[in-house]
Amino acid sequence: MRRASLIVAVAFGASTLAALGLFVVYIAGGQPQLEGALLFVALTGIGAGLMVWATRLMTGIGQITQSRRHAPPPLEEKEAAAEAMAGGVEEMSRRRLLFRLLLGAAGALGLAAIFPIRSLGRAPGASLFRTEWRTGLRLVDVDGNLVTRDTLEVDSFTTVFPEDAVGSGDSQAVLIRVPTGSLDLPPDQLAGAPDGYVAYSKICTHAGCAVGLYLAEVQQLRCPCHQSTFDVLNGAQPVYGPAARALPQLPIEIDPDGTMRALGDFTAPVGPSFWDLPP
Amino acid sequence: MIVRRWVDGVDERLDGSSFISRNLRKVFPDHWSFMLGEIALYSFLLLVLTGTFLSFFYLASDEPVTYAGPYQPLQGQTVSAAYDSVMRLSFEVRAGLVMRQIHHWAALVFMGAIIGHLIRVFFTGAFRKPREISWLIGIGLFLSGIGAGFSGYSLPDDALSGAGLRIAYSIVLSIPFVGTWVAYLFFGGEFPGPDILNRLLVLHIFIIPLAIFTLLGAHLALVWHQTHTQFRAPGRTEDTVTGTPVWPKFALKSIGLAFTTFGVIAVLGGLFQINPIWLYGPFVPYSTASPSQPDYYIGWLEGLLRLWPNWEFHVFGHTIGELLLPSLVVPGLVFTILALWPFLEARVSGDQEWHHFAQHPREAPVRSGFGAAGVAFFVVLVLAGGNDVVAKFLGIEVDSLNTVLRWAVVLGPIVTGLVTYWICRDLRDRPLHPLTGPPRVTFRRNAAGGFEEIEAQPPVAEEVREKPGRT
């Protein structure tokens, strides 16, 4: 008993000192680790003190047994409750016309509530089907610098945007340079991938993360979020992981001066699947 | 004494007879596992306190600004005003960082305590009639907690949480018929959406906390009204409850637990760095942090996404993407089964009786088997949610780990469930619990110098050691 009250006293004392310590730390400019440690002592001191007080010093208060006063209600009571509820409903539904008019009014009001909800955002329209890429737009990097034939070494990649939409979420693309002639694409896609340069949408077709890892030795793009993996040489077809669709290709051409231009928008809608996406 | 006068005054107006004394003398049973729910409650209080402080500094705006604070690596970078405000809170507001870290740690403890509490209630059958309503409210609190956590850690607009938001947007997009519209209405337009931070803020500091307050109030009121379950022991009956009176002993213990919870979370927040957004950098749509993991209570959903096969379906010229099943349908089923469990169990067992005694897991082998299977499912999926980190830790390829985890997520629950079922059934059918010690044999030396055996005492069960109740 005496030991317990000593413990409580020490706990409360330590708590007080720690709280005063917090004061000093704050005045001195604050320091997160010290603040956390002192808060620990200040709070746990009170907490431990109270718990020891309750369990070790309140020995006069033992275990008490009480009636729960909570048992299944008798049948009459349950019936009375059901009767009270049903009676109220009956009272209302007896006037059929009024009741139906009320339901109609409530329904109409509910429909009217759709209008403010509609104000919450733009209509999707065709926005998921197109990006900022247009025929003739030049490719630039994240800093807005023009990308040219000499920007990339073989087996390296960079993120590109249309020249007037740097940083645009849906227009981001990866430009990869692979050894000339190694691309295994159908002729129409190969036409948009000159001299070993090929560009794909950087938005993963699985859940939309930026496909930011390029595994140069196997020429695969990998998404760091869920490890969907795409074969760069074979039209960015998914070869591993949870993605089902290829990354859409961005057809490009190289000007005589070495700058690159888009030959149009991506070959398919970019990003994850949605209901209106055609098969 | 002034306290007496106040109590008299309140009592007289509330019940005439004994409202206060009846409730102050109300008895709560003691068991360590009953603390889990209390810890959840107290971490929520701490979340409200620290969160209020944070909200005084946070700015929900995607307006680009140039970072000019004291953190050198980011100086001169363009960041959103939201990110900038969290950076200011972390580096320039005195005691700001410790508050932010305590807030985040409190959220982790809150969800952990909820999950622990859920497991306790499940395995002891404390959800049985008449407590199904509390169970349903508890599931509501669990879901609200997930929403609060996700909306909260998305607010700083850093690279890590931005990826999480992008995934959330893609998940909404995958809903048949209305997905595109719902995503655009919630985000304000195509990702990243102009209004999303504002909407998340309102969800995080108003709508979800209000829901939690309401559900928590109802949850506690029901516990108070229906009384707490307790384990069977000599002297205890279904109609009575044996324990400590609320005032002062139980109250002091519980307030003590509250302060201890605060203290432990505070030291976590002070000493253990969490969500260092300055290391992740601001969110830009064209880069993804790697590795990127959500907090663990969302990690199991992330794990489902990582392990799910790349199934895409086409119906009548429309597309059902890879995300719908693992991110919405499967979790929806999991939570539906969880919510309906008390009713399913009562239907299957035909048990419609009231129960105030909690059960030991061995008393209900089938339920315990399903429970253990559920825990195994959750654990495998949390591991899968961090498969890249786990693979790096183990020094193996992510792809090989995924193969193992895919088998584990199917076989793990089945094996765990069956083994648990067998163990519980054997324990139930055995007269003695093997862990409480071997049967004791006591000898006495008799007058003749020989030994004679005294009748063996059965091992003392844990509950028997407590003092029998005083009525």
Interface residues (C-beta under 8 A of the other chain):
Chain A: Y26 G29 G30 P32 Q33 L34 E35 G36 A37 L39 F40 V41 A42 L43 T44 G45 I46 G47 A48 G49 L50 M51 V52 W53 A54 T55 M58 I61 G62 Q63 I64 T65 Q66 S67 R68 R69 H70 A71 P72 I117 R118 L120 G121 R122 A123 P124 S127 L128 V142 T159 F161 G167 S168 G169 D170 Q172 K202 H206 A207 G208 C209 A210 V211 G212 L213 C223 P224 C225 H226 Q227 S228 P238 Y240 G241 P242 A243 A244 R245 G271 P272 S273 F274 W275 D276 L277 P278 P279
Chain B: R25 K26 V27 R94 A95 L97 V98 Q101 I102 P130 A163 R166 I167 Y169 S170 I171 L173 S174 I175 P176 F177 V178 G179 T180 W181 A183 Y184 L185 F186 F187 G188 G189 E190 F191 P192 G193 D195 H225 Q226 T227 G235 R236 D239 T240 V241 T242 G243 T244 P245 P248 K249 F250 L252 K253 I255 G256 L257 A258 F259 T260 T261 F262 G263 V264 A266 V267 L268 G269 G270 L271 V284 P285 Y286 S287 T288 A289 S290 P291 S292 L305 R306 L307 W308 P309 N310 W311 E312 H314 G317 H318 T319 I320 G321 E322 L323 P326 W354 H356 N387 D388 V398 D399 N402 E466 K467 G469 R470 T471
